[in-house]
Amino acid sequence: MITSPFTAICVQRDDWWVGWIEEIPGVNAQERTKPELLVSLKEILTEALAFNREDARAAAGQNYTEEPLAV
């Protein structure tokens, strides 16, 4: 499995910490503490990447290749 760094944007709003992953739309969370927020963001990011991977492979059909890309 290829791992990449992602950027978590975190901001405290009143009694809550709110955050999202800069590179992946829709990956966001809200927790009472910053450490809890980071755990939630990692879990949600992991789930989103797995879902996107499954969706992409299903859309490709049978005869496809996977090529790693770095930017």
PQR file of N, CA, C, O and H, with PARSE charges and radii, in Angstrom:
ATOM      1  N   MET A   1       0.837  -1.178   0.000 -0.4000 1.5000
ATOM      2  CA  MET A   1       0.000   0.000   0.000 -0.0000 2.0000
ATOM      3  C   MET A   1       0.884   1.243   0.000  0.5500 1.7000
ATOM      4  O   MET A   1       1.845   1.325   0.764 -0.5500 1.4000
ATOM      5  N   ILE A   2       0.565   2.192  -0.839 -0.4000 1.5000
ATOM      6  CA  ILE A   2       1.290   3.450  -0.916 -0.0000 2.0000
ATOM      7  C   ILE A   2       0.677   4.417   0.086  0.5500 1.7000
ATOM      8  O   ILE A   2      -0.543   4.570   0.138 -0.5500 1.4000
ATOM      9  H   ILE A   2      -0.217   2.126  -1.460  0.4000 1.0000
ATOM     10  N   THR A   3       1.504   5.057   0.865 -0.4000 1.5000
ATOM     11  CA  THR A   3       1.006   6.053   1.808 -0.0000 2.0000
ATOM     12  C   THR A   3       1.447   7.434   1.368  0.5500 1.7000
ATOM     13  O   THR A   3       2.533   7.606   0.814 -0.5500 1.4000
ATOM     14  H   THR A   3       2.495   4.933   0.822  0.4000 1.0000
ATOM     15  N   SER A   4       0.616   8.396   1.614 -0.4000 1.5000
ATOM     16  CA  SER A   4       0.904   9.781   1.272 -0.0000 2.0000
ATOM     17  C   SER A   4       0.541  10.657   2.455  0.5500 1.7000
ATOM     18  O   SER A   4      -0.378  10.341   3.210 -0.5500 1.4000
ATOM     19  H   SER A   4      -0.266   8.257   2.065  0.4000 1.0000
ATOM     20  N   PRO A   5       1.253  11.748   2.615 -0.5600 1.5000
ATOM     21  CA  PRO A   5       0.833  12.678   3.667  0.2800 2.0000
ATOM     22  C   PRO A   5      -0.402  13.454   3.213  0.5500 1.7000
ATOM     23  O   PRO A   5      -0.527  13.813   2.043 -0.5500 1.4000
ATOM     24  N   PHE A   6      -1.282  13.699   4.125 -0.4000 1.5000
ATOM     25  CA  PHE A   6      -2.456  14.525   3.874 -0.0000 2.0000
ATOM     26  C   PHE A   6      -2.427  15.671   4.870  0.5500 1.7000
ATOM     27  O   PHE A   6      -1.761  15.588   5.902 -0.5500 1.4000
ATOM     28  H   PHE A   6      -1.180  13.407   5.076  0.4000 1.0000
ATOM     29  N   THR A   7      -3.142  16.730   4.563 -0.4000 1.5000
ATOM     30  CA  THR A   7      -3.146  17.911   5.418 -0.0000 2.0000
ATOM     31  C   THR A   7      -4.486  18.042   6.115  0.5500 1.7000
ATOM     32  O   THR A   7      -5.525  18.169   5.468 -0.5500 1.4000
ATOM     33  H   THR A   7      -3.682  16.798   3.725  0.4000 1.0000
ATOM     34  N   ALA A   8      -4.455  18.010   7.442 -0.4000 1.5000
ATOM     35  CA  ALA A   8      -5.659  18.226   8.237 -0.0000 2.0000
ATOM     36  C   ALA A   8      -5.725  19.703   8.618  0.5500 1.7000
ATOM     37  O   ALA A   8      -4.810  20.225   9.255 -0.5500 1.4000
ATOM     38  H   ALA A   8      -3.611  17.907   7.968  0.4000 1.0000
ATOM     39  N   ILE A   9      -6.788  20.363   8.236 -0.4000 1.5000
ATOM     40  CA  ILE A   9      -7.047  21.735   8.653 -0.0000 2.0000
ATOM     41  C   ILE A   9      -7.888  21.641   9.920  0.5500 1.7000
ATOM     42  O   ILE A   9      -8.961  21.037   9.904 -0.5500 1.4000
ATOM     43  H   ILE A   9      -7.532  19.939   7.719  0.4000 1.0000
ATOM     44  N   CYS A  10      -7.414  22.231  11.018 -0.4000 1.5000
ATOM     45  CA  CYS A  10      -8.089  22.131  12.318 -0.0000 2.0000
ATOM     46  C   CYS A  10      -8.322  23.521  12.870  0.5500 1.7000
ATOM     47  O   CYS A  10      -7.432  24.371  12.840 -0.5500 1.4000
ATOM     48  H   CYS A  10      -6.543  22.721  11.031  0.4000 1.0000
ATOM     49  N   VAL A  11      -9.522  23.749  13.373 -0.4000 1.5000
ATOM     50  CA  VAL A  11      -9.854  25.048  13.947 -0.0000 2.0000
ATOM     51  C   VAL A  11     -10.765  24.841  15.153  0.5500 1.7000
ATOM     52  O   VAL A  11     -11.677  24.016  15.120 -0.5500 1.4000
ATOM     53  H   VAL A  11     -10.245  23.059  13.397  0.4000 1.0000
ATOM     54  N   GLN A  12     -10.508  25.596  16.212 -0.4000 1.5000
ATOM     55  CA  GLN A  12     -11.373  25.504  17.386 -0.0000 2.0000
ATOM     56  C   GLN A  12     -12.474  26.547  17.251  0.5500 1.7000
ATOM     57  O   GLN A  12     -12.212  27.729  17.030 -0.5500 1.4000
ATOM     58  H   GLN A  12      -9.766  26.266  16.239  0.4000 1.0000
ATOM     59  N   ARG A  13     -13.701  26.084  17.387 -0.4000 1.5000
ATOM     60  CA  ARG A  13     -14.880  26.950  17.325 -0.0000 2.0000
ATOM     61  C   ARG A  13     -15.685  26.718  18.587  0.5500 1.7000
ATOM     62  O   ARG A  13     -16.339  25.687  18.744 -0.5500 1.4000
ATOM     63  H   ARG A  13     -13.914  25.123  17.566  0.4000 1.0000
ATOM     64  N   ASP A  14     -15.631  27.683  19.478 -0.4000 1.5000
ATOM     65  CA  ASP A  14     -16.263  27.568  20.791 -0.0000 2.0000
ATOM     66  C   ASP A  14     -15.698  26.348  21.513  0.5500 1.7000
ATOM     67  O   ASP A  14     -14.487  26.255  21.714 -0.5500 1.4000
ATOM     68  H   ASP A  14     -15.101  28.521  19.351  0.4000 1.0000
ATOM     69  N   ASP A  15     -16.560  25.415  21.903 -0.4000 1.5000
ATOM     70  CA  ASP A  15     -16.115  24.237  22.658 -0.0000 2.0000
ATOM     71  C   ASP A  15     -15.749  23.057  21.769  0.5500 1.7000
ATOM     72  O   ASP A  15     -15.445  21.979  22.279 -0.5500 1.4000
ATOM     73  H   ASP A  15     -17.543  25.490  21.739  0.4000 1.0000
ATOM     74  N   TRP A  16     -15.772  23.236  20.451 -0.4000 1.5000
ATOM     75  CA  TRP A  16     -15.546  22.132  19.526 -0.0000 2.0000
ATOM     76  C   TRP A  16     -14.307  22.377  18.683  0.5500 1.7000
ATOM     77  O   TRP A  16     -13.920  23.516  18.422 -0.5500 1.4000
ATOM     78  H   TRP A  16     -16.019  24.112  20.037  0.4000 1.0000
ATOM     79  N   TRP A  17     -13.694  21.270  18.263 -0.4000 1.5000
ATOM     80  CA  TRP A  17     -12.660  21.311  17.242 -0.0000 2.0000
ATOM     81  C   TRP A  17     -13.281  20.803  15.951  0.5500 1.7000
ATOM     82  O   TRP A  17     -13.904  19.742  15.929 -0.5500 1.4000
ATOM     83  H   TRP A  17     -14.008  20.344  18.475  0.4000 1.0000
ATOM     84  N   VAL A  18     -13.110  21.559  14.879 -0.4000 1.5000
ATOM     85  CA  VAL A  18     -13.652  21.213  13.565 -0.0000 2.0000
ATOM     86  C   VAL A  18     -12.473  21.061  12.617  0.5500 1.7000
ATOM     87  O   VAL A  18     -11.524  21.844  12.662 -0.5500 1.4000
ATOM     88  H   VAL A  18     -12.603  22.421  14.896  0.4000 1.0000
ATOM     89  N   GLY A  19     -12.538  20.044  11.753 -0.4000 1.5000
ATOM     90  CA  GLY A  19     -11.442  19.848  10.822 -0.0000 2.0000
ATOM     91  C   GLY A  19     -11.853  19.151   9.553  0.5500 1.7000
ATOM     92  O   GLY A  19     -12.924  18.549   9.471 -0.5500 1.4000
ATOM     93  H   GLY A  19     -13.309  19.408  11.716  0.4000 1.0000
ATOM     94  N   TRP A  20     -10.994  19.240   8.570 -0.4000 1.5000
ATOM     95  CA  TRP A  20     -11.217  18.576   7.291 -0.0000 2.0000
ATOM     96  C   TRP A  20      -9.870  18.292   6.655  0.5500 1.7000
ATOM     97  O   TRP A  20      -8.853  18.887   7.012 -0.5500 1.4000
ATOM     98  H   TRP A  20     -10.125  19.730   8.636  0.4000 1.0000
ATOM     99  N   ILE A  21      -9.886  17.376   5.709 -0.4000 1.5000
ATOM    100  CA  ILE A  21      -8.677  17.032   4.959 -0.0000 2.0000
ATOM    101  C   ILE A  21      -8.649  17.888   3.700  0.5500 1.7000
ATOM    102  O   ILE A  21      -9.547  17.828   2.861 -0.5500 1.4000
ATOM    103  H   ILE A  21     -10.712  16.893   5.418  0.4000 1.0000
ATOM    104  N   GLU A  22      -7.605  18.674   3.598 -0.4000 1.5000
ATOM    105  CA  GLU A  22      -7.482  19.649   2.516 -0.0000 2.0000
ATOM    106  C   GLU A  22      -7.574  18.999   1.132  0.5500 1.7000
ATOM    107  O   GLU A  22      -8.197  19.555   0.228 -0.5500 1.4000
ATOM    108  H   GLU A  22      -6.875  18.723   4.281  0.4000 1.0000
ATOM    109  N   GLU A  23      -6.965  17.841   0.965 -0.4000 1.5000
ATOM    110  CA  GLU A  23      -6.852  17.231  -0.366 -0.0000 2.0000
ATOM    111  C   GLU A  23      -8.058  16.398  -0.791  0.5500 1.7000
ATOM    112  O   GLU A  23      -8.193  16.091  -1.976 -0.5500 1.4000
ATOM    113  H   GLU A  23      -6.459  17.389   1.700  0.4000 1.0000
ATOM    114  N   ILE A  24      -8.935  16.024   0.135 -0.4000 1.5000
ATOM    115  CA  ILE A  24     -10.044  15.117  -0.187 -0.0000 2.0000
ATOM    116  C   ILE A  24     -11.370  15.757   0.227  0.5500 1.7000
ATOM    117  O   ILE A  24     -11.677  15.797   1.418 -0.5500 1.4000
ATOM    118  H   ILE A  24      -8.826  16.274   1.097  0.4000 1.0000
ATOM    119  N   PRO A  25     -12.155  16.252  -0.713 -0.5600 1.5000
ATOM    120  CA  PRO A  25     -13.444  16.850  -0.355  0.2800 2.0000
ATOM    121  C   PRO A  25     -14.336  15.855   0.386  0.5500 1.7000
ATOM    122  O   PRO A  25     -14.353  14.663   0.080 -0.5500 1.4000
ATOM    123  N   GLY A  26     -15.065  16.364   1.350 -0.4000 1.5000
ATOM    124  CA  GLY A  26     -16.027  15.535   2.068 -0.0000 2.0000
ATOM    125  C   GLY A  26     -15.475  14.828   3.278  0.5500 1.7000
ATOM    126  O   GLY A  26     -16.239  14.208   4.017 -0.5500 1.4000
ATOM    127  H   GLY A  26     -15.052  17.332   1.599  0.4000 1.0000
ATOM    128  N   VAL A  27     -14.173  14.893   3.514 -0.4000 1.5000
ATOM    129  CA  VAL A  27     -13.587  14.259   4.695 -0.0000 2.0000
ATOM    130  C   VAL A  27     -13.473  15.339   5.771  0.5500 1.7000
ATOM    131  O   VAL A  27     -12.546  16.149   5.760 -0.5500 1.4000
ATOM    132  H   VAL A  27     -13.552  15.396   2.914  0.4000 1.0000
ATOM    133  N   ASN A  28     -14.430  15.335   6.700 -0.4000 1.5000
ATOM    134  CA  ASN A  28     -14.458  16.328   7.750 -0.0000 2.0000
ATOM    135  C   ASN A  28     -15.024  15.719   9.024  0.5500 1.7000
ATOM    136  O   ASN A  28     -15.677  14.676   8.996 -0.5500 1.4000
ATOM    137  H   ASN A  28     -15.183  14.677   6.709  0.4000 1.0000
ATOM    138  N   ALA A  29     -14.761  16.388  10.137 -0.4000 1.5000
ATOM    139  CA  ALA A  29     -15.218  15.872  11.428 -0.0000 2.0000
ATOM    140  C   ALA A  29     -15.281  17.008  12.442  0.5500 1.7000
ATOM    141  O   ALA A  29     -14.791  18.113  12.209 -0.5500 1.4000
ATOM    142  H   ALA A  29     -14.230  17.235  10.160  0.4000 1.0000
ATOM    143  N   GLN A  30     -15.903  16.695  13.570 -0.4000 1.5000
ATOM    144  CA  GLN A  30     -16.026  17.628  14.687 -0.0000 2.0000
ATOM    145  C   GLN A  30     -15.915  16.840  15.982  0.5500 1.7000
ATOM    146  O   GLN A  30     -16.612  15.842  16.164 -0.5500 1.4000
ATOM    147  H   GLN A  30     -16.301  15.797  13.759  0.4000 1.0000
ATOM    148  N   GLU A  31     -15.051  17.276  16.872 -0.4000 1.5000
ATOM    149  CA  GLU A  31     -14.858  16.582  18.151 -0.0000 2.0000
ATOM    150  C   GLU A  31     -14.601  17.602  19.257  0.5500 1.7000
ATOM    151  O   GLU A  31     -14.365  18.779  18.982 -0.5500 1.4000
ATOM    152  H   GLU A  31     -14.485  18.087  16.724  0.4000 1.0000
ATOM    153  N   ARG A  32     -14.647  17.147  20.500 -0.4000 1.5000
ATOM    154  CA  ARG A  32     -14.432  18.032  21.657 -0.0000 2.0000
ATOM    155  C   ARG A  32     -12.968  18.415  21.853  0.5500 1.7000
ATOM    156  O   ARG A  32     -12.678  19.494  22.370 -0.5500 1.4000
ATOM    157  H   ARG A  32     -14.839  16.192  20.724  0.4000 1.0000
ATOM    158  N   THR A  33     -12.035  17.538  21.444 -0.4000 1.5000
ATOM    159  CA  THR A  33     -10.612  17.841  21.608 -0.0000 2.0000
ATOM    160  C   THR A  33      -9.898  17.673  20.273  0.5500 1.7000
ATOM    161  O   THR A  33     -10.371  16.966  19.383 -0.5500 1.4000
ATOM    162  H   THR A  33     -12.271  16.661  21.024  0.4000 1.0000
ATOM    163  N   LYS A  34      -8.759  18.331  20.151 -0.4000 1.5000
ATOM    164  CA  LYS A  34      -7.971  18.222  18.918 -0.0000 2.0000
ATOM    165  C   LYS A  34      -7.452  16.801  18.703  0.5500 1.7000
ATOM    166  O   LYS A  34      -7.516  16.305  17.578 -0.5500 1.4000
ATOM    167  H   LYS A  34      -8.375  18.905  20.873  0.4000 1.0000
ATOM    168  N   PRO A  35      -6.933  16.119  19.749 -0.5600 1.5000
ATOM    169  CA  PRO A  35      -6.504  14.732  19.521  0.2800 2.0000
ATOM    170  C   PRO A  35      -7.651  13.826  19.047  0.5500 1.7000
ATOM    171  O   PRO A  35      -7.445  12.972  18.184 -0.5500 1.4000
ATOM    172  N   GLU A  36      -8.847  14.005  19.603 -0.4000 1.5000
ATOM    173  CA  GLU A  36      -9.998  13.210  19.148 -0.0000 2.0000
ATOM    174  C   GLU A  36     -10.342  13.547  17.706  0.5500 1.7000
ATOM    175  O   GLU A  36     -10.709  12.668  16.926 -0.5500 1.4000
ATOM    176  H   GLU A  36      -9.013  14.698  20.305  0.4000 1.0000
ATOM    177  N   LEU A  37     -10.224  14.819  17.355 -0.4000 1.5000
ATOM    178  CA  LEU A  37     -10.493  15.245  15.976 -0.0000 2.0000
ATOM    179  C   LEU A  37      -9.537  14.569  15.006  0.5500 1.7000
ATOM    180  O   LEU A  37      -9.959  14.072  13.962 -0.5500 1.4000
ATOM    181  H   LEU A  37      -9.926  15.533  17.988  0.4000 1.0000
ATOM    182  N   LEU A  38      -8.257  14.546  15.342 -0.4000 1.5000
ATOM    183  CA  LEU A  38      -7.270  13.925  14.449 -0.0000 2.0000
ATOM    184  C   LEU A  38      -7.522  12.434  14.285  0.5500 1.7000
ATOM    185  O   LEU A  38      -7.358  11.899  13.189 -0.5500 1.4000
ATOM    186  H   LEU A  38      -7.914  14.950  16.191  0.4000 1.0000
ATOM    187  N   VAL A  39      -7.917  11.757  15.352 -0.4000 1.5000
ATOM    188  CA  VAL A  39      -8.262  10.330  15.253 -0.0000 2.0000
ATOM    189  C   VAL A  39      -9.450  10.147  14.320  0.5500 1.7000
ATOM    190  O   VAL A  39      -9.425   9.281  13.445 -0.5500 1.4000
ATOM    191  H   VAL A  39      -8.051  12.191  16.243  0.4000 1.0000
ATOM    192  N   SER A  40     -10.489  10.956  14.500 -0.4000 1.5000
ATOM    193  CA  SER A  40     -11.681  10.849  13.647 -0.0000 2.0000
ATOM    194  C   SER A  40     -11.349  11.123  12.189  0.5500 1.7000
ATOM    195  O   SER A  40     -11.818  10.414  11.299 -0.5500 1.4000
ATOM    196  H   SER A  40     -10.508  11.660  15.211  0.4000 1.0000
ATOM    197  N   LEU A  41     -10.538  12.152  11.940 -0.4000 1.5000
ATOM    198  CA  LEU A  41     -10.175  12.468  10.560 -0.0000 2.0000
ATOM    199  C   LEU A  41      -9.404  11.326   9.907  0.5500 1.7000
ATOM    200  O   LEU A  41      -9.625  11.018   8.736 -0.5500 1.4000
ATOM    201  H   LEU A  41     -10.157  12.728  12.663  0.4000 1.0000
ATOM    202  N   LYS A  42      -8.499  10.695  10.658 -0.4000 1.5000
ATOM    203  CA  LYS A  42      -7.761   9.548  10.112 -0.0000 2.0000
ATOM    204  C   LYS A  42      -8.709   8.406   9.769  0.5500 1.7000
ATOM    205  O   LYS A  42      -8.576   7.783   8.716 -0.5500 1.4000
ATOM    206  H   LYS A  42      -8.319  10.945  11.610  0.4000 1.0000
ATOM    207  N   GLU A  43      -9.664   8.129  10.651 -0.4000 1.5000
ATOM    208  CA  GLU A  43     -10.623   7.042  10.399 -0.0000 2.0000
ATOM    209  C   GLU A  43     -11.484   7.346   9.181  0.5500 1.7000
ATOM    210  O   GLU A  43     -11.683   6.485   8.324 -0.5500 1.4000
ATOM    211  H   GLU A  43      -9.772   8.635  11.507  0.4000 1.0000
ATOM    212  N   ILE A  44     -11.992   8.568   9.106 -0.4000 1.5000
ATOM    213  CA  ILE A  44     -12.861   8.951   7.987 -0.0000 2.0000
ATOM    214  C   ILE A  44     -12.072   8.965   6.682  0.5500 1.7000
ATOM    215  O   ILE A  44     -12.585   8.538   5.648 -0.5500 1.4000
ATOM    216  H   ILE A  44     -11.830   9.267   9.802  0.4000 1.0000
ATOM    217  N   LEU A  45     -10.841   9.447   6.718 -0.4000 1.5000
ATOM    218  CA  LEU A  45      -9.992   9.445   5.518 -0.0000 2.0000
ATOM    219  C   LEU A  45      -9.730   8.022   5.047  0.5500 1.7000
ATOM    220  O   LEU A  45      -9.809   7.739   3.852 -0.5500 1.4000
ATOM    221  H   LEU A  45     -10.425   9.794   7.558  0.4000 1.0000
ATOM    222  N   THR A  46      -9.421   7.135   5.968 -0.4000 1.5000
ATOM    223  CA  THR A  46      -9.180   5.732   5.618 -0.0000 2.0000
ATOM    224  C   THR A  46     -10.404   5.124   4.952  0.5500 1.7000
ATOM    225  O   THR A  46     -10.283   4.438   3.937 -0.5500 1.4000
ATOM    226  H   THR A  46      -9.356   7.365   6.939  0.4000 1.0000
ATOM    227  N   GLU A  47     -11.585   5.372   5.518 -0.4000 1.5000
ATOM    228  CA  GLU A  47     -12.828   4.855   4.943 -0.0000 2.0000
ATOM    229  C   GLU A  47     -13.095   5.461   3.565  0.5500 1.7000
ATOM    230  O   GLU A  47     -13.488   4.748   2.641 -0.5500 1.4000
ATOM    231  H   GLU A  47     -11.683   5.929   6.343  0.4000 1.0000
ATOM    232  N   ALA A  48     -12.887   6.763   3.424 -0.4000 1.5000
ATOM    233  CA  ALA A  48     -13.133   7.428   2.141 -0.0000 2.0000
ATOM    234  C   ALA A  48     -12.205   6.896   1.052  0.5500 1.7000
ATOM    235  O   ALA A  48     -12.638   6.660  -0.075 -0.5500 1.4000
ATOM    236  H   ALA A  48     -12.568   7.342   4.174  0.4000 1.0000
ATOM    237  N   LEU A  49     -10.927   6.708   1.390 -0.4000 1.5000
ATOM    238  CA  LEU A  49      -9.988   6.179   0.398 -0.0000 2.0000
ATOM    239  C   LEU A  49     -10.347   4.754  -0.009  0.5500 1.7000
ATOM    240  O   LEU A  49     -10.258   4.404  -1.186 -0.5500 1.4000
ATOM    241  H   LEU A  49     -10.575   6.900   2.306  0.4000 1.0000
ATOM    242  N   ALA A  50     -10.753   3.929   0.962 -0.4000 1.5000
ATOM    243  CA  ALA A  50     -11.155   2.556   0.647 -0.0000 2.0000
ATOM    244  C   ALA A  50     -12.399   2.553  -0.241  0.5500 1.7000
ATOM    245  O   ALA A  50     -12.468   1.799  -1.212 -0.5500 1.4000
ATOM    246  H   ALA A  50     -10.825   4.214   1.918  0.4000 1.0000
ATOM    247  N   PHE A  51     -13.376   3.391   0.088 -0.4000 1.5000
ATOM    248  CA  PHE A  51     -14.594   3.469  -0.717 -0.0000 2.0000
ATOM    249  C   PHE A  51     -14.266   3.944  -2.131  0.5500 1.7000
ATOM    250  O   PHE A  51     -14.745   3.365  -3.106 -0.5500 1.4000
ATOM    251  H   PHE A  51     -13.320   4.003   0.877  0.4000 1.0000
ATOM    252  N   ASN A  52     -13.449   4.998  -2.249 -0.4000 1.5000
ATOM    253  CA  ASN A  52     -13.093   5.515  -3.571 -0.0000 2.0000
ATOM    254  C   ASN A  52     -12.334   4.476  -4.388  0.5500 1.7000
ATOM    255  O   ASN A  52     -12.534   4.355  -5.596 -0.5500 1.4000
ATOM    256  H   ASN A  52     -13.059   5.469  -1.457  0.4000 1.0000
ATOM    257  N   ARG A  53     -11.459   3.725  -3.713 -0.4000 1.5000
ATOM    258  CA  ARG A  53     -10.691   2.675  -4.395 -0.0000 2.0000
ATOM    259  C   ARG A  53     -11.638   1.599  -4.940  0.5500 1.7000
ATOM    260  O   ARG A  53     -11.533   1.204  -6.101 -0.5500 1.4000
ATOM    261  H   ARG A  53     -11.297   3.823  -2.731  0.4000 1.0000
ATOM    262  N   GLU A  54     -12.555   1.131  -4.100 -0.4000 1.5000
ATOM    263  CA  GLU A  54     -13.526   0.111  -4.534 -0.0000 2.0000
ATOM    264  C   GLU A  54     -14.379   0.625  -5.675  0.5500 1.7000
ATOM    265  O   GLU A  54     -14.625  -0.096  -6.642 -0.5500 1.4000
ATOM    266  H   GLU A  54     -12.641   1.451  -3.157  0.4000 1.0000
ATOM    267  N   ASP A  55     -14.834   1.866  -5.572 -0.4000 1.5000
ATOM    268  CA  ASP A  55     -15.684   2.466  -6.602 -0.0000 2.0000
ATOM    269  C   ASP A  55     -14.933   2.586  -7.926  0.5500 1.7000
ATOM    270  O   ASP A  55     -15.487   2.296  -8.986 -0.5500 1.4000
ATOM    271  H   ASP A  55     -14.634   2.451  -4.786  0.4000 1.0000
ATOM    272  N   ALA A  56     -13.674   3.013  -7.864 -0.4000 1.5000
ATOM    273  CA  ALA A  56     -12.874   3.162  -9.083 -0.0000 2.0000
ATOM    274  C   ALA A  56     -12.624   1.815  -9.751  0.5500 1.7000
ATOM    275  O   ALA A  56     -12.714   1.695 -10.973 -0.5500 1.4000
ATOM    276  H   ALA A  56     -13.223   3.248  -7.003  0.4000 1.0000
ATOM    277  N   ARG A  57     -12.310   0.804  -8.948 -0.4000 1.5000
ATOM    278  CA  ARG A  57     -12.069  -0.533  -9.512 -0.0000 2.0000
ATOM    279  C   ARG A  57     -13.330  -1.128 -10.115  0.5500 1.7000
ATOM    280  O   ARG A  57     -13.273  -1.775 -11.161 -0.5500 1.4000
ATOM    281  H   ARG A  57     -12.237   0.901  -7.955  0.4000 1.0000
ATOM    282  N   ALA A  58     -14.458  -0.918  -9.472 -0.4000 1.5000
ATOM    283  CA  ALA A  58     -15.731  -1.421 -10.012 -0.0000 2.0000
ATOM    284  C   ALA A  58     -16.069  -0.726 -11.331  0.5500 1.7000
ATOM    285  O   ALA A  58     -16.562  -1.362 -12.262 -0.5500 1.4000
ATOM    286  H   ALA A  58     -14.504  -0.392  -8.623  0.4000 1.0000
ATOM    287  N   ALA A  59     -15.804   0.576 -11.409 -0.4000 1.5000
ATOM    288  CA  ALA A  59     -16.095   1.328 -12.630 -0.0000 2.0000
ATOM    289  C   ALA A  59     -15.180   0.914 -13.779  0.5500 1.7000
ATOM    290  O   ALA A  59     -15.567   1.007 -14.944 -0.5500 1.4000
ATOM    291  H   ALA A  59     -15.403   1.093 -10.653  0.4000 1.0000
ATOM    292  N   ALA A  60     -13.967   0.456 -13.457 -0.4000 1.5000
ATOM    293  CA  ALA A  60     -13.001   0.080 -14.494 -0.0000 2.0000
ATOM    294  C   ALA A  60     -13.348  -1.237 -15.174  0.5500 1.7000
ATOM    295  O   ALA A  60     -12.936  -1.474 -16.309 -0.5500 1.4000
ATOM    296  H   ALA A  60     -13.653   0.380 -12.511  0.4000 1.0000
ATOM    297  N   GLY A  61     -14.090  -2.084 -14.505 -0.4000 1.5000
ATOM    298  CA  GLY A  61     -14.397  -3.385 -15.098 -0.0000 2.0000
ATOM    299  C   GLY A  61     -13.303  -4.386 -14.803  0.5500 1.7000
ATOM    300  O   GLY A  61     -12.783  -4.437 -13.688 -0.5500 1.4000
ATOM    301  H   GLY A  61     -14.425  -1.892 -13.583  0.4000 1.0000
ATOM    302  N   GLN A  62     -12.945  -5.198 -15.816 -0.4000 1.5000
ATOM    303  CA  GLN A  62     -12.010  -6.290 -15.578 -0.0000 2.0000
ATOM    304  C   GLN A  62     -10.592  -6.037 -16.056  0.5500 1.7000
ATOM    305  O   GLN A  62      -9.646  -6.325 -15.322 -0.5500 1.4000
ATOM    306  H   GLN A  62     -13.367  -5.157 -16.721  0.4000 1.0000
ATOM    307  N   ASN A  63     -10.414  -5.527 -17.218 -0.4000 1.5000
ATOM    308  CA  ASN A  63      -9.074  -5.423 -17.802 -0.0000 2.0000
ATOM    309  C   ASN A  63      -8.499  -4.017 -17.610  0.5500 1.7000
ATOM    310  O   ASN A  63      -8.541  -3.183 -18.514 -0.5500 1.4000
ATOM    311  H   ASN A  63     -11.181  -5.293 -17.815  0.4000 1.0000
ATOM    312  N   TYR A  64      -7.966  -3.777 -16.422 -0.4000 1.5000
ATOM    313  CA  TYR A  64      -7.384  -2.467 -16.134 -0.0000 2.0000
ATOM    314  C   TYR A  64      -6.017  -2.650 -15.487  0.5500 1.7000
ATOM    315  O   TYR A  64      -5.673  -3.733 -15.013 -0.5500 1.4000
ATOM    316  H   TYR A  64      -7.932  -4.454 -15.687  0.4000 1.0000
ATOM    317  N   THR A  65      -5.267  -1.591 -15.479 -0.4000 1.5000
ATOM    318  CA  THR A  65      -3.991  -1.593 -14.768 -0.0000 2.0000
ATOM    319  C   THR A  65      -4.030  -0.494 -13.713  0.5500 1.7000
ATOM    320  O   THR A  65      -4.785   0.472 -13.820 -0.5500 1.4000
ATOM    321  H   THR A  65      -5.547  -0.712 -15.864  0.4000 1.0000
ATOM    322  N   GLU A  66      -3.209  -0.665 -12.707 -0.4000 1.5000
ATOM    323  CA  GLU A  66      -3.064   0.361 -11.689 -0.0000 2.0000
ATOM    324  C   GLU A  66      -1.639   0.908 -11.784  0.5500 1.7000
ATOM    325  O   GLU A  66      -0.672   0.147 -11.791 -0.5500 1.4000
ATOM    326  H   GLU A  66      -2.595  -1.450 -12.619  0.4000 1.0000
ATOM    327  N   GLU A  67      -1.526   2.214 -11.857 -0.4000 1.5000
ATOM    328  CA  GLU A  67      -0.226   2.860 -11.992 -0.0000 2.0000
ATOM    329  C   GLU A  67      -0.046   3.886 -10.874  0.5500 1.7000
ATOM    330  O   GLU A  67      -0.846   4.814 -10.758 -0.5500 1.4000
ATOM    331  H   GLU A  67      -2.312   2.832 -11.852  0.4000 1.0000
ATOM    332  N   PRO A  68       0.987   3.733 -10.056 -0.5600 1.5000
ATOM    333  CA  PRO A  68       1.215   4.737  -9.013  0.2800 2.0000
ATOM    334  C   PRO A  68       1.640   6.066  -9.603  0.5500 1.7000
ATOM    335  O   PRO A  68       2.421   6.111 -10.553 -0.5500 1.4000
ATOM    336  N   LEU A  69       1.134   7.130  -9.048 -0.4000 1.5000
ATOM    337  CA  LEU A  69       1.485   8.473  -9.486 -0.0000 2.0000
ATOM    338  C   LEU A  69       1.959   9.282  -8.278  0.5500 1.7000
ATOM    339  O   LEU A  69       1.441   9.137  -7.171 -0.5500 1.4000
ATOM    340  H   LEU A  69       0.499   7.093  -8.276  0.4000 1.0000
ATOM    341  N   ALA A  70       2.936  10.118  -8.514 -0.4000 1.5000
ATOM    342  CA  ALA A  70       3.382  11.037  -7.475 -0.0000 2.0000
ATOM    343  C   ALA A  70       3.360  12.446  -8.050  0.5500 1.7000
ATOM    344  O   ALA A  70       3.721  12.663  -9.207 -0.5500 1.4000
ATOM    345  H   ALA A  70       3.357  10.236  -9.413  0.4000 1.0000
ATOM    346  N   VAL A  71       2.939  13.382  -7.242 -0.4000 1.5000
ATOM    347  CA  VAL A  71       2.912  14.782  -7.698 -0.0000 2.0000
ATOM    348  C   VAL A  71       3.720  15.636  -6.745  0.5500 1.7000
ATOM    349  O   VAL A  71       3.828  16.846  -6.942 -0.5500 1.4000
ATOM    350  H   VAL A  71       2.646  13.205  -6.303  0.4000 1.0000
TER
END
